[in-house]
Amino acid sequence: MGLKVLLVYPEMPPTYWSMRYALPFIGKKAVFPPLGLLTVAAMLPEDCQVSLVDLNVAPLREAAVAQADLVFVSAMIVQKESMARVVGLCNRLGTPVVAGGPYPTSCHDQIQGVDHFVLNEAEVTLPLFLHDYALGQAKPLYTSPEKPDLARTPAPRFDLVRRKDYAEMALQFSRGCPHDCEFCDIIELFGRRPRTKSPAQFLHELELLYAEGWRGPLFLVDDNFIGNRREVKALLAELIPWQQQRHHPFTFFTEASLDLAADEPLMDQMVQAGFNMVFLGIETPDLCALKAAGKQQNLKADLLASIRKIQRKGMEVSGGFIVGFDSDGGDIFDRQVRFIQEAAIPTAMVGLLTALPKTRLHHRLEAEGRLTGDSGGGNNTHDLRLNFLPRMDARKLIDGYKRILAEIYHPDRYFERCLQLLKTMKPPLTSRRKLHIMELRAFVRSLVVQTFSRYGWSYWRFLVQGFFARPLMVPETVTLAVKGHHYFKITRSLLELERFKAGLQDLAQAFEARLQTVTALEFPQRLAELKAFRDRALSQMQARYQRLPRDFRAYADDAVAAFRASLEENLSRFAPEVPIQG
């Protein structure tokens, strides 16, 4: 009997990407399964007993960890806290941990408790580890700069996950990106020469999914799907008839670069193949910032015109945006909001600039003495901690960033963009199909939940206007409305969290001001009064903490700990000889 291997995928915290508050509308637990671990599972020896636990859909049981010979864990930076808890449990139960994926590859020297790091691309490093492990000679670290041919990549083990848990499926066609954006770590992980699977290899994986019963949205996880256009066009030429022969069982969405708009035949092929959405790294309307960041592909044509061309072909554009570039002026926040509205981009992922490990940005800021820490939790949309010294005042930058989110995800502004998108987009090829049961379920729940929400009037106005403007795009209209519910809740929770943190600072300052009115001679007599003030401050803090959305309390824990320490430190500083605990 072979090894018992347990694959564990850490939990994703609530983010704009997670769709946590939209998933209940369709009765799902997570957006898509962990494709990387499913692929690793297919690389393990055939005699291995392999099981998978995705913490986004099920808890990790101690018994499962204790019974495993090895636990494999893969994570992105945003999952670092959950990964640490998984590693801690394995350490406590004495089960060896093997870690890989983007976060360990970039930051393995900062991670404790892992027995074996199998980094970079598993097609190269995993066989080396497995060979040594079988001989009892496994090393702590396996790494390689080799960029393997994806012909070596096996089809993922789709049998390890349940369809009913996930809203969508994921596949990969290529790795790498030809561009060299200063802040991006993709080329550090996968190189600048995009490598692809063959059309036959990709269609084989698609056929496996089809046979397993998967239907509907499918995310191509490529960081730049059009990085190798010759190979992409060859794939699409075979994907189009495959879809037609099976009556379009899948709709696709992926990531690409803005210069997609300059290739009309490619856009036409993508639409015919069933692509209905593309995520673009737009970053900023400021051309100076784009040039400084090496975002040359965004400087070749007018940004708005390019987005419009893609939308009119029939693909929704979602976009990534960043504030915090060195050239950003005080007007950048209004400019970002104005651009997002004019571009009719409902899903606008705006984040604070973060210096990710090993990127050109990280190296430059380190040389300039401007780095102040690591990349934090990797959640640059609402873990509002900068890891470098910006040119703009940091407080002004963060306040401006929060204002962008508050404006673009105000229901009226969001639905305004959605309606404009519906009017601009060409209806998809599948617009005349019947609604899926999942879509009908989402619509009914949407009517119940969103009608009686605080934005119910805006919601109904959008539905009516959307249905009349594009009667053939009812599923798209409902999907946009449901996504809005998630974005509104995330934004509201973020702003509540930030108000909570600001309130802690006010309480700490008030306590310090009270202490400063007390002379050294008065201190012993007024100690009870000061401790009562401190206790009231702690009580207020706890009450406010309990009112925070449960999913967001973890983001407040550091601020709470700092607040408690500040109160005690200030009291001790004024009278170190007086016991203050208790």
C-alpha positions as CSV (number, residue, x, y, z in Angstrom):
1,M,0.0,0.0,0.0
2,G,1.4,3.4,-1.0
3,L,1.6,6.7,0.9
4,K,-1.4,8.3,2.5
5,V,-1.2,11.9,1.2
6,L,-3.6,14.6,2.4
7,L,-3.8,17.7,0.2
8,V,-5.0,20.8,2.1
9,Y,-6.1,24.1,0.6
10,P,-6.1,26.9,3.1
11,E,-9.1,29.2,3.6
12,M,-9.6,32.4,1.6
13,P,-10.4,35.3,3.8
14,P,-13.4,37.5,2.8
15,T,-12.2,39.7,-0.1
16,Y,-13.7,41.3,-3.2
17,W,-12.4,38.3,-5.1
18,S,-13.9,35.6,-2.8
19,M,-17.6,36.3,-3.7
20,R,-18.4,35.0,-0.2
21,Y,-21.7,36.9,0.1
22,A,-22.9,36.1,-3.4
23,L,-22.3,32.3,-3.2
24,P,-25.4,31.6,-1.0
25,F,-27.6,32.9,-3.8
26,I,-26.6,29.9,-5.9
27,G,-26.1,27.4,-3.0
28,K,-22.4,27.1,-3.4
29,K,-19.5,27.1,-0.8
30,A,-16.6,28.4,-2.9
31,V,-16.0,29.9,-6.3
32,F,-13.7,27.2,-7.8
33,P,-11.7,24.3,-6.5
34,P,-7.9,24.4,-6.0
35,L,-6.6,23.6,-9.5
36,G,-3.0,23.6,-8.4
37,L,-3.5,20.8,-5.8
38,L,-5.7,18.8,-8.2
39,T,-2.8,18.9,-10.7
40,V,-0.2,18.0,-8.0
41,A,-2.5,15.0,-7.0
42,A,-2.2,13.8,-10.6
43,M,1.6,13.8,-10.3
44,L,1.7,11.5,-7.3
45,P,2.5,7.8,-7.7
46,E,-0.5,5.7,-8.7
47,D,-0.3,3.7,-5.5
48,C,-0.7,6.8,-3.2
49,Q,-4.0,7.1,-1.3
50,V,-4.8,10.7,-2.1
51,S,-7.5,12.8,-0.4
52,L,-8.2,16.6,-0.5
53,V,-9.7,19.0,2.0
54,D,-10.5,22.5,0.8
55,L,-11.0,24.6,3.9
56,N,-13.3,26.8,1.9
57,V,-15.9,24.1,1.7
58,A,-15.2,21.7,4.7
59,P,-13.3,21.7,8.0
60,L,-10.0,20.0,8.5
61,R,-10.4,17.1,10.9
62,E,-7.6,16.1,13.3
63,A,-8.2,12.4,12.4
64,A,-7.5,13.1,8.7
65,V,-4.2,14.8,9.6
66,A,-3.2,12.1,12.1
67,Q,-3.9,9.3,9.6
68,A,-1.9,10.9,6.7
69,D,1.8,10.1,6.1
70,L,2.3,13.5,4.5
71,V,0.2,16.7,4.3
72,F,0.7,18.8,1.2
73,V,-0.4,22.4,1.4
74,S,-0.3,25.1,-1.3
75,A,-1.2,28.7,-0.8
76,M,-1.2,32.3,-2.1
77,I,0.0,35.1,0.2
78,V,-3.6,36.0,1.0
79,Q,-4.0,32.6,2.6
80,K,-0.9,32.8,4.8
81,E,-2.8,33.0,8.2
82,S,-4.9,29.9,7.3
83,M,-1.8,28.1,6.1
84,A,-0.1,28.8,9.4
85,R,-2.9,27.2,11.3
86,V,-2.8,24.1,9.1
87,V,0.9,23.8,9.6
88,G,0.5,24.3,13.3
89,L,-2.0,21.5,13.5
90,C,0.2,19.1,11.6
91,N,3.2,20.0,13.8
92,R,1.1,19.2,16.9
93,L,0.0,15.9,15.5
94,G,3.4,15.0,14.2
95,T,2.5,14.7,10.5
96,P,5.2,16.0,8.1
97,V,4.2,19.0,6.0
98,V,5.2,19.6,2.3
99,A,4.5,23.1,1.1
100,G,4.5,24.7,-2.3
101,G,2.7,27.2,-4.4
102,P,3.1,31.0,-4.9
103,Y,3.4,32.1,-1.3
104,P,6.0,29.5,-0.2
105,T,7.9,30.0,-3.4
106,S,8.2,33.7,-2.7
107,C,8.5,33.6,1.1
108,H,9.7,30.2,2.2
109,D,12.4,31.7,4.4
110,Q,9.6,33.5,6.5
111,I,7.5,30.3,7.0
112,Q,7.9,28.2,10.1
113,G,7.0,24.5,10.7
114,V,7.2,23.1,7.2
115,D,9.3,20.0,6.9
116,H,9.8,20.1,3.1
117,F,9.4,23.0,0.7
118,V,8.8,21.9,-2.9
119,L,8.9,25.2,-4.7
120,N,8.6,26.7,-8.2
121,E,6.9,24.4,-10.7
122,A,6.0,21.0,-9.5
123,E,6.7,19.2,-12.8
124,V,10.4,19.8,-12.0
125,T,10.7,19.7,-8.2
126,L,8.0,17.3,-7.0
127,P,9.7,14.2,-8.7
128,L,13.0,15.1,-7.0
129,F,11.3,15.2,-3.6
130,L,9.3,12.0,-4.1
131,H,12.5,10.2,-5.2
132,D,14.4,11.3,-2.1
133,Y,11.5,10.7,0.2
134,A,11.2,7.1,-1.0
135,L,14.9,6.6,-0.1
136,G,14.4,8.3,3.3
137,Q,16.6,11.1,2.2
138,A,14.2,14.0,1.7
139,K,15.7,17.4,2.0
140,P,14.1,20.5,3.5
141,L,14.2,22.5,0.2
142,Y,13.6,21.7,-3.4
143,T,13.8,24.6,-5.9
144,S,14.6,25.0,-9.6
145,P,14.7,27.9,-12.1
146,E,13.6,25.5,-14.9
147,K,10.5,26.4,-16.7
148,P,9.1,23.1,-17.9
149,D,7.2,22.3,-21.1
150,L,3.5,22.1,-20.1
151,A,3.3,18.9,-22.1
152,R,4.6,17.3,-18.9
153,T,1.6,18.5,-16.9
154,P,-1.0,15.8,-16.3
155,A,-4.8,16.4,-16.3
156,P,-6.0,17.5,-12.9
157,R,-7.7,15.0,-10.5
158,F,-11.2,16.4,-10.9
159,D,-12.5,13.3,-9.1
160,L,-11.2,14.6,-5.8
161,V,-13.8,17.4,-5.5
162,R,-17.6,17.6,-5.6
163,R,-19.3,19.7,-8.3
164,K,-22.0,20.8,-5.9
165,D,-19.6,22.7,-3.7
166,Y,-18.3,25.0,-6.4
167,A,-19.8,27.8,-8.6
168,E,-17.3,27.4,-11.4
169,M,-14.4,25.2,-12.6
170,A,-10.9,26.2,-13.5
171,L,-8.4,25.1,-16.1
172,Q,-4.9,26.3,-17.2
173,F,-3.7,26.7,-20.8
174,S,-0.5,28.7,-20.3
175,R,2.0,30.0,-17.8
176,G,4.1,33.2,-18.1
177,C,3.6,36.7,-19.4
178,P,5.6,38.6,-22.1
179,H,5.3,41.9,-20.3
180,D,7.5,43.3,-17.5
181,C,5.4,45.3,-15.1
182,E,7.5,46.6,-12.2
183,F,5.0,45.5,-9.4
184,C,4.0,42.1,-10.8
185,D,5.5,38.8,-9.6
186,I,4.1,36.6,-12.4
187,I,7.3,36.8,-14.5
188,E,9.3,36.0,-11.4
189,L,7.3,32.9,-10.8
190,F,6.7,31.7,-14.4
191,G,9.0,33.7,-16.7
192,R,8.5,36.0,-19.6
193,R,8.2,33.3,-22.3
194,P,4.6,32.1,-22.2
195,R,4.4,28.3,-22.3
196,T,1.2,26.6,-23.4
197,K,-0.4,23.2,-23.5
198,S,-1.3,21.8,-26.9
199,P,-4.9,22.2,-28.1
200,A,-5.3,18.4,-27.9
201,Q,-4.0,18.4,-24.3
202,F,-6.4,21.2,-23.3
203,L,-9.4,19.7,-25.0
204,H,-8.7,16.4,-23.3
205,E,-9.0,18.1,-19.9
206,L,-12.1,19.9,-21.1
207,E,-13.6,16.5,-22.2
208,L,-12.9,15.0,-18.8
209,L,-14.8,17.9,-17.2
210,Y,-17.6,17.4,-19.6
211,A,-17.8,13.7,-18.9
212,E,-17.8,14.4,-15.1
213,G,-20.9,16.5,-15.6
214,W,-19.4,20.0,-15.2
215,R,-21.3,22.8,-17.1
216,G,-21.4,26.6,-17.0
217,P,-18.6,29.1,-16.2
218,L,-15.0,28.0,-16.5
219,F,-12.1,30.2,-15.5
220,L,-8.9,29.9,-17.5
221,V,-6.4,30.8,-14.8
222,D,-3.7,32.0,-17.1
223,D,-2.2,35.3,-15.9
224,N,-2.2,36.5,-19.5
225,F,-4.2,34.2,-21.8
226,I,-3.1,36.0,-24.9
227,G,0.6,36.0,-24.0
228,N,1.4,33.6,-26.9
229,R,-1.1,34.6,-29.5
230,R,-0.1,32.1,-32.1
231,E,-0.8,29.2,-29.8
232,V,-4.0,30.8,-28.4
233,K,-5.4,31.2,-31.9
234,A,-4.6,27.6,-32.6
235,L,-6.4,26.5,-29.5
236,L,-9.5,28.7,-30.3
237,A,-9.7,27.2,-33.8
238,E,-10.3,23.8,-32.2
239,L,-12.2,25.0,-29.2
240,I,-14.9,26.7,-31.3
241,P,-16.1,23.5,-33.1
242,W,-15.8,21.5,-29.8
243,Q,-18.2,24.0,-28.1
244,Q,-20.6,24.0,-31.1
245,Q,-20.8,20.3,-31.3
246,R,-21.8,20.1,-27.6
247,H,-24.1,23.2,-27.7
248,H,-21.8,25.4,-25.7
249,P,-21.7,23.6,-22.3
250,F,-19.1,26.1,-21.0
251,T,-18.7,29.9,-20.9
252,F,-15.1,31.1,-20.4
253,F,-13.5,34.0,-18.7
254,T,-9.8,34.7,-18.2
255,E,-7.1,37.3,-17.7
256,A,-5.4,39.2,-20.5
257,S,-3.6,42.4,-21.3
258,L,-5.3,45.5,-22.7
259,D,-3.7,45.1,-26.1
260,L,-6.2,42.4,-26.8
261,A,-8.4,45.2,-28.2
262,A,-5.9,45.7,-31.0
263,D,-6.4,42.2,-32.3
264,E,-9.9,42.0,-33.7
265,P,-9.7,38.5,-35.2
266,L,-8.5,37.2,-31.8
267,M,-11.5,38.9,-30.0
268,D,-13.9,37.4,-32.6
269,Q,-12.4,33.9,-32.0
270,M,-12.7,34.3,-28.2
271,V,-16.4,35.3,-28.5
272,Q,-17.2,32.4,-30.8
273,A,-15.5,30.0,-28.4
274,G,-17.7,31.2,-25.6
275,F,-15.6,33.8,-23.7
276,N,-17.9,36.4,-22.1
277,M,-15.5,38.1,-19.6
278,V,-11.9,39.2,-19.4
279,F,-9.9,40.7,-16.5
280,L,-7.5,43.4,-17.6
281,G,-4.7,45.0,-15.6
282,I,-5.7,48.6,-16.3
283,E,-4.0,49.9,-13.1
284,T,-4.5,53.7,-13.6
285,P,-5.6,56.4,-16.0
286,D,-2.3,58.2,-15.2
287,L,0.0,57.7,-18.2
288,C,3.1,58.8,-16.3
289,A,2.5,56.0,-13.7
290,L,1.9,53.4,-16.4
291,K,5.2,54.4,-18.1
292,A,7.2,54.3,-14.8
293,A,5.7,50.9,-13.9
294,G,6.7,49.5,-17.3
295,K,3.1,49.0,-18.3
296,Q,3.9,49.6,-22.0
297,Q,1.0,47.6,-23.3
298,N,-1.4,50.1,-21.8
299,L,0.3,53.0,-23.6
300,K,-0.2,51.8,-27.2
301,A,-3.9,53.0,-27.5
302,D,-6.5,55.0,-25.8
303,L,-7.6,53.1,-22.6
304,L,-11.3,53.9,-22.8
305,A,-11.5,53.2,-26.5
306,S,-9.8,49.8,-26.0
307,I,-12.2,48.8,-23.2
308,R,-15.2,49.8,-25.4
309,K,-14.0,47.7,-28.3
310,I,-13.7,44.6,-26.1
311,Q,-17.2,45.2,-24.5
312,R,-18.8,45.7,-27.9
313,K,-17.5,42.4,-29.1
314,G,-19.5,40.7,-26.3
315,M,-17.0,40.4,-23.4
316,E,-17.5,42.1,-20.1
317,V,-14.3,43.8,-18.9
318,S,-13.4,43.6,-15.3
319,G,-10.3,45.5,-14.2
320,G,-7.5,45.8,-11.7
321,F,-6.6,49.3,-10.5
322,I,-3.9,50.5,-8.2
323,V,-3.3,53.7,-6.2
324,G,0.0,54.5,-4.5
325,F,2.3,55.0,-7.5
326,D,5.1,57.6,-7.0
327,S,3.6,59.9,-9.6
328,D,0.1,59.8,-8.1
329,G,-1.1,63.3,-7.2
330,G,-4.0,64.4,-5.0
331,D,-6.4,64.2,-7.9
332,I,-5.8,60.5,-8.6
333,F,-8.7,59.3,-6.5
334,D,-11.3,61.4,-8.4
335,R,-9.6,60.3,-11.7
336,Q,-9.8,56.6,-10.8
337,V,-13.5,56.9,-9.9
338,R,-14.3,58.9,-13.0
339,F,-12.5,56.5,-15.3
340,I,-14.1,53.4,-13.8
341,Q,-17.5,55.0,-14.2
342,E,-16.9,56.1,-17.8
343,A,-15.5,52.7,-18.7
344,A,-18.6,50.9,-17.3
345,I,-16.5,48.3,-15.4
346,P,-18.8,46.8,-12.7
347,T,-16.0,44.7,-11.2
348,A,-13.2,47.1,-10.5
349,M,-10.7,45.6,-8.1
350,V,-8.9,48.6,-6.7
351,G,-5.9,48.0,-4.4
352,L,-3.1,49.8,-2.7
353,L,0.3,49.3,-4.3
354,T,2.2,46.5,-2.6
355,A,5.8,45.6,-3.1
356,L,5.6,41.9,-3.6
357,P,8.7,39.8,-2.9
358,K,11.3,39.5,-5.7
359,T,9.6,42.0,-8.0
360,R,11.4,44.9,-9.6
361,L,9.4,47.2,-7.4
362,H,10.6,45.4,-4.3
363,H,14.2,45.6,-5.4
364,R,13.9,49.4,-6.3
365,L,12.2,50.3,-3.0
366,E,14.7,48.3,-1.0
367,A,17.6,50.1,-2.8
368,E,15.9,53.5,-2.0
369,G,15.5,52.5,1.6
370,R,11.7,52.8,1.4
371,L,10.6,49.2,2.4
372,T,8.9,49.0,5.8
373,G,8.0,45.4,6.0
374,D,6.8,42.3,4.1
375,S,3.7,42.2,1.9
376,G,1.4,41.7,4.9
377,G,-1.5,39.4,4.4
378,G,-1.4,39.8,0.6
379,N,-4.9,41.3,0.6
380,N,-4.2,44.8,-0.8
381,T,-7.9,45.6,-1.2
382,H,-8.8,45.9,2.5
383,D,-5.8,45.0,4.6
384,L,-4.8,48.6,4.6
385,R,-1.1,48.4,5.6
386,L,1.5,49.7,3.3
387,N,4.8,47.9,3.2
388,F,6.8,50.9,1.8
389,L,7.0,54.6,2.2
390,P,4.9,56.3,-0.5
391,R,5.6,59.6,-2.0
392,M,2.1,60.8,-1.0
393,D,1.3,61.2,2.6
394,A,0.4,57.7,3.8
395,R,-2.8,58.8,5.6
396,K,-3.9,60.8,2.6
397,L,-3.3,57.8,0.4
398,I,-5.3,55.4,2.5
399,D,-8.1,57.8,3.1
400,G,-8.3,58.5,-0.7
401,Y,-8.3,54.8,-1.4
402,K,-11.2,54.2,1.0
403,R,-13.1,57.0,-0.7
404,I,-12.7,55.3,-4.1
405,L,-14.2,52.1,-2.7
406,A,-17.0,54.0,-1.0
407,E,-17.9,55.8,-4.3
408,I,-17.6,53.0,-6.9
409,Y,-19.4,50.5,-4.7
410,H,-22.2,52.8,-3.7
411,P,-25.2,51.0,-5.1
412,D,-26.3,53.8,-7.4
413,R,-22.8,54.2,-8.9
414,Y,-22.4,50.4,-9.3
415,F,-25.7,49.9,-10.9
416,E,-25.1,52.8,-13.2
417,R,-22.0,51.1,-14.5
418,C,-23.9,47.8,-14.9
419,L,-26.6,49.4,-16.9
420,Q,-24.1,51.1,-19.2
421,L,-22.3,47.8,-19.7
422,L,-25.5,46.0,-20.7
423,K,-26.3,48.8,-23.2
424,T,-22.7,48.6,-24.6
425,M,-22.1,44.8,-24.8
426,K,-23.1,42.7,-27.6
427,P,-25.4,39.9,-26.3
428,P,-23.5,36.6,-26.0
429,L,-23.9,33.6,-28.3
430,T,-25.9,31.7,-25.7
431,S,-28.3,34.6,-24.9
432,R,-31.3,32.6,-26.3
433,R,-30.6,29.5,-24.2
434,K,-32.9,28.5,-21.3
435,L,-32.1,29.6,-17.8
436,H,-30.2,27.0,-15.7
437,I,-31.8,25.9,-12.4
438,M,-28.9,27.6,-10.5
439,E,-29.7,30.9,-12.3
440,L,-33.4,30.6,-11.4
441,R,-32.5,29.9,-7.8
442,A,-30.2,32.9,-7.8
443,F,-32.9,35.1,-9.2
444,V,-35.5,34.1,-6.6
445,R,-33.1,34.6,-3.7
446,S,-32.0,37.9,-5.2
447,L,-35.6,39.1,-5.3
448,V,-36.1,38.1,-1.7
449,V,-32.8,39.4,-0.2
450,Q,-32.1,42.4,-2.4
451,T,-35.6,43.8,-2.5
452,F,-35.6,44.3,1.3
453,S,-32.0,45.5,1.5
454,R,-31.0,49.0,2.2
455,Y,-30.4,49.5,-1.5
456,G,-33.7,47.9,-2.6
457,W,-34.9,50.9,-4.7
458,S,-31.6,51.1,-6.6
459,Y,-31.8,47.3,-7.2
460,W,-35.3,47.3,-8.6
461,R,-34.6,50.3,-10.8
462,F,-31.6,48.5,-12.3
463,L,-33.5,45.3,-12.9
464,V,-36.3,47.1,-14.7
465,Q,-34.0,49.2,-16.8
466,G,-31.7,46.3,-17.5
467,F,-34.5,44.0,-18.6
468,F,-35.9,46.6,-21.0
469,A,-32.5,47.6,-22.3
470,R,-31.3,44.0,-22.9
471,P,-34.2,41.5,-22.7
472,L,-31.9,38.8,-24.1
473,M,-29.4,39.3,-21.2
474,V,-31.6,38.5,-18.2
475,P,-29.0,36.0,-16.7
476,E,-26.2,38.6,-17.1
477,T,-28.4,41.3,-15.4
478,V,-29.2,39.1,-12.5
479,T,-25.6,38.0,-12.1
480,L,-24.5,41.7,-12.0
481,A,-27.1,42.4,-9.3
482,V,-26.0,39.4,-7.2
483,K,-22.3,40.3,-7.5
484,G,-23.3,43.8,-6.4
485,H,-24.6,42.4,-3.1
486,H,-21.2,40.9,-2.4
487,Y,-19.4,44.1,-3.3
488,F,-21.7,46.3,-1.2
489,K,-21.3,44.1,1.9
490,I,-17.6,43.8,1.6
491,T,-17.2,47.6,1.2
492,R,-19.5,48.4,4.1
493,S,-17.6,45.9,6.3
494,L,-14.3,47.4,5.3
495,L,-15.4,50.9,6.1
496,E,-16.8,49.8,9.4
497,L,-13.5,48.1,10.2
498,E,-11.6,51.3,9.4
499,R,-14.0,53.4,11.6
500,F,-13.4,50.9,14.4
501,K,-9.6,51.3,14.1
502,A,-9.9,55.1,14.1
503,G,-12.1,54.9,17.2
504,L,-9.4,52.9,19.0
505,Q,-6.9,55.6,18.2
506,D,-9.3,58.3,19.5
507,L,-9.8,56.3,22.8
508,A,-6.0,55.8,23.2
509,Q,-5.4,59.5,22.6
510,A,-8.1,60.4,25.1
511,F,-6.5,58.2,27.7
512,E,-3.1,59.7,27.1
513,A,-4.5,63.2,27.4
514,R,-6.2,62.3,30.7
515,L,-2.9,61.0,32.0
516,Q,-1.1,64.2,31.1
517,T,-3.4,66.2,33.3
518,V,-2.2,64.2,36.4
519,T,1.0,65.2,38.2
520,A,3.3,62.7,39.8
521,L,2.2,63.7,43.3
522,E,-1.5,63.2,42.4
523,F,-1.0,59.9,40.6
524,P,-1.3,57.5,43.6
525,Q,-4.6,59.2,44.7
526,R,-6.0,59.2,41.2
527,L,-4.9,55.7,40.2
528,A,-8.3,54.2,40.8
529,E,-9.9,56.9,38.6
530,L,-7.4,56.3,35.8
531,K,-7.9,52.5,35.9
532,A,-11.6,53.0,35.8
533,F,-11.1,55.2,32.7
534,R,-9.0,52.5,31.1
535,D,-11.5,49.9,31.9
536,R,-14.3,51.9,30.3
537,A,-12.1,52.4,27.2
538,L,-11.6,48.6,27.1
539,S,-15.3,48.0,27.5
540,Q,-16.1,50.4,24.7
541,M,-13.6,48.7,22.5
542,Q,-15.0,45.3,23.2
543,A,-18.6,46.4,22.4
544,R,-17.5,48.0,19.1
545,Y,-15.5,44.9,18.3
546,Q,-18.5,42.7,18.7
547,R,-20.5,44.9,16.3
548,L,-18.0,44.4,13.6
549,P,-19.0,41.8,10.9
550,R,-17.7,38.5,12.2
551,D,-15.7,37.8,9.0
552,F,-13.7,41.0,9.5
553,R,-12.8,40.8,13.2
554,A,-9.5,39.0,12.4
555,Y,-8.5,42.2,10.5
556,A,-9.0,44.2,13.7
557,D,-7.0,41.9,16.1
558,D,-3.7,43.6,15.6
559,A,-5.3,47.0,16.3
560,V,-7.0,45.6,19.4
561,A,-3.7,44.2,20.7
562,A,-1.9,47.5,20.0
563,F,-4.7,49.4,21.8
564,R,-4.5,47.3,24.9
565,A,-0.7,47.5,25.0
566,S,-0.9,51.3,24.5
567,L,-3.2,51.8,27.5
568,E,-1.1,49.7,29.8
569,E,2.2,51.2,28.6
570,N,1.0,54.7,29.2
571,L,-0.2,53.9,32.6
572,S,3.0,52.1,33.5
573,R,5.1,55.0,32.1
574,F,3.5,57.5,34.5
575,A,4.0,55.4,37.6
576,P,6.1,52.3,37.0
577,E,6.2,51.5,40.8
578,V,2.5,51.3,41.1
579,P,1.0,47.9,40.2
580,I,-1.7,48.4,37.6
581,Q,-2.7,44.9,36.5
582,G,-6.0,43.5,37.6
